[in-house]
Amino acid sequence: MLEKDRLFNVALSAFYAITVPALAALGERRFDAYFSVMTLEYAILYTVLRPRRRGRELLLPILLTVFSFFVARRILEVLRL
């Protein structure tokens, strides 16, 4: 199980190391864009690799709640409500 945890940490770090410069190169400056992409990466890797946690997984629900807030805000902005 330790290998899965290590693979998760290495893969997540690699994804983040690619994501941040890629978004910056595209000229993205909004925090919510970075946060949303990084949350999706975390959720996908967590689902695929299933790293072992000592307690309950609290980070993912918190990240998804904040992600939902950003998505709802963006939808309202597009609809101009």
Residue pairs with C-beta under 8 A, 6 or more apart in sequence:
1 52
4 49
4 50
4 51
4 52
5 51
5 52
7 49
8 45
8 46
8 49
8 51
9 51
11 45
11 49
12 41
12 42
12 45
15 41
15 45
16 38
16 41
19 34
19 37
19 38
19 41
20 34
23 33
23 34
23 37
28 34
32 70
32 73
32 74
35 66
35 67
35 70
36 67
36 70
36 71
39 63
39 64
39 66
39 67
40 67
42 59
42 60
42 63
43 60
43 63
43 64
46 57
46 60
